[in-house]
Structures are given as C-alpha cells and as structure tokens.
Amino acid sequence: MPILPPRGLIGALVTPLDNECNIDKPGIKTLLEYTIENLHGVLIGAGDIGEGFVLSDQKRVELIKAGMEMVNGRIPLFLNITGDTETRTGENIAYVERIKGELDYKGDIFLSDCPLWYHSNKDLPDLYVEFGRLTPLPFVLCNNPYLIIELQAHLKRKNIRTNVLKKLSKNEQIVGIMHVGELRRAMNYTRAVRDRRDFRIYDGNELDFLGNPSLDGVVAKGANILPREWRAITESSINPKEMLKDEPTYYTDLWKTGQMLKFLHEAYMSNPTAIIKLALKLMGRIGSSVVAEDTPAITPDQESRIYNLLVEYELI
C-alpha cells in the first residue's frame, strides 16, 4: 500500500539560479531552511513556479538531486518528474529511483506529474500502469489547464477528464491530484474519487483556497515569501477544531493574515516566478533573482509594486 501524502500546506518553491543561470544549491538550502518548518510538504521543480518545464534536462536532474539531499527526509518531498515525452518522464522516474538508492533516502517521496503536458486523456490509466513498473513510489497528478494552454497544441482537452480521473483513482499508486482551475471541476473530481477516501485533492489556486478552502490543503507559491502565514491560514481551514478560537483576537488576526496573503498574491500573480524571486532576493532569502531563459523577465511596474508591498508589510 503506497504511503499517503500529507494534508495541509505544500510549498511550491522557486528554483534559485546563480548569475550564470546554473542551479544555485546554496540558494536552495537557504530557501528550504526559511520555509521548511512551516510546510507540511515541499514541491521541487514545479512546471510553472519551479521552472521545471523550461530548465534543461541536466539542470532538472541536478535540481532533483539537490532537493533530495537538502530536504533529507525532514518533510514529504514532491518531485516534478514531467518530461516533454512519455519516454523522458520515464527517464526522470528512473533517475529519482537511482538517486534515492545512492543517497539511501528514507523520507517520503511523491512523484508529481502533469500528464497532459505530453499525453492526451486517451489511455492515461494504462500509462500509469507502465510507470508503476518503473517505481513503487506514489504519484500525485497535476491538472493545470493554464500550463497546457501555453503548449499551443491542438489538444481536445486541457483538463484531465473527470471519468478518466475516476479510472486513474482505481490505481492505488496514484494518491492525489493538484488541481489548478475551476471550483466546479474540483467538485466533480471529488465525486469521481469518492471510493478513495484517502485520495488527496489539493487546491492549486491560492485565491480559491483563501475564499473556499479545500479539506486536503493547498499548493502555495506564496509560501516562498510568507510560509508561517500560509501555514496559519491552512491549518485554520483544515483543522478548525484544533485552533485557539477562544483567543480574543483570533478572528481579527486571521482576517488580517488572509488579507495580506491576498494582496501579495495580487502583486505576484501576473508573473509569479520572476516577482517571487525578486521578493526573496530583497528579503535576503536567496542571492539572485535570475530566471531561466524562457521565463518572462520582471517589468519595472511589477518590481515597483512588489517592493512597495514588502516595505509596507515590513518584510524588508
């Protein structure tokens, strides 16, 4: 029986790069040390915020190894293994297995995969049967129609179909999905996997979670900047009975925290990777705000807005 992914806050971290656009291992370590104690799980190399889909294959495998070395089993580790093709994705899975063995890694690892990046809905359940022959590690799917749109491919579907997810959920090695998109689809997904009570459905849309939180948790880019605040909001949503609601300022403080997270989200949502990297550099959490070649550069307006907000909240 595969291990279960955690409920709660999954921090989708940026990938620090040095001035030569190489993987910045000291930056990864510093960022992890800043965030890790407030996360229930950490996602390394996500296709969007982690630049997983624009980094070279060599840099991606460097990132996977660095993530495993530095997390070192302290919290559940989600590794993006999505490649441009089914074959490349399989190679990434094999690489994770090899490094796991070399490091004698004892912590929980979940393979995060966005299958529509390289595969259609057709025969998707069969694909994961094949992947299951490469590894015993559990999979957490990613459904992100906004990423798929960037492919500009002639795909019939930009979302994993609900009936396909129902079939996928019969595979016990698939233990969850990170959903970025409409709330209605999330509700349909919930119904589709109702026979799997332990199947996690993470909200990949931060604003949706802040307004209408899911019970399983959130995959949050904003946790790079404010991990403690994101954890407070997440735990108040998924474990409301355990929170100190008798504290006289509890609801006021929670509302203020939620507003701060919303305002920051508004400031970085137009270009998350570049803006969050700049914020982290200004905060002294990473040494460089360099982004990969195919990641949009930050604009002067975006830079000014995030700087002013960081000053307002006394983060710099």
C-alpha positions, 0 to 999 in steps of 0.5 A: 500500500503506497504511503499517503501524502500529507494534508495541509500546506505544500510549498511550491518553491522557486528554483534559485539560479546563480548569475550564470543561470546554473542551479544555485544549491546554496540558494536552495538550502537557504530557501528550504531552511526559511520555509521548511518548518512551516510546510507540511510538504515541499514541491521541487521543480514545479512546471510553472513556479519551479521552472521545471518545464523550461530548465534543461534536462541536466539542470532538472536532474541536478535540481532533483538531486539537490532537493533530495539531499537538502530536504533529507527526509525532514518533510514529504518531498514532491518531485516534478518528474514531467518530461516533454515525452512519455519516454523522458518522464520515464527517464526522470522516474528512473533517475529519482529511483537511482538517486534515492538508492545512492543517497539511501533516502528514507523520507517520503517521496511523491512523484508529481506529474502533469500528464497532459503536458505530453499525453492526451486523456486517451489511455492515461490509466494504462500509462500509469500502469507502465510507470508503476513498473518503473517505481513503487513510489506514489504519484500525485497528478497535476491538472493545470489547464493554464500550463497546457494552454501555453503548449499551443497544441491542438489538444481536445482537452486541457483538463484531465477528464473527470471519468478518466480521473475516476479510472486513474483513482482505481490505481492505488499508486496514484494518491492525489491530484493538484488541481489548478482551475475551476471550483466546479471541476474540483467538485466533480473530481471529488465525486469521481474519487469518492471510493478513495477516501484517502485520495488527496485533492489539493487546491492549486489556486491560492485565491480559491483556497483563501475564499473556499478552502479545500479539506486536503490543503493547498499548493502555495507559491506564496509560501516562498515569501510568507510560509508561517502565514500560509501555514496559519491560514491552512491549518485554520481551514483544515483543522478548525477544531484544533485552533485557539478560537477562544483567543480574543483576537483570533478572528481579527488576526486571521482576517488580517493574515488572509488579507495580506496573503491576498494582496501579495498574491495580487502583486505576484500573480501576473508573473509569479516566478520572476516577482517571487524571486525578486521578493526573496532576493530583497528579503535576503532569502536567496542571492539572485533573482535570475530566471531561466531563459524562457521565463518572462523577465520582471517589468519595472511596474511589477518590481515597483509594486512588489517592493512597495508591498514588502516595505509596507508589510515590513518584510524588508 
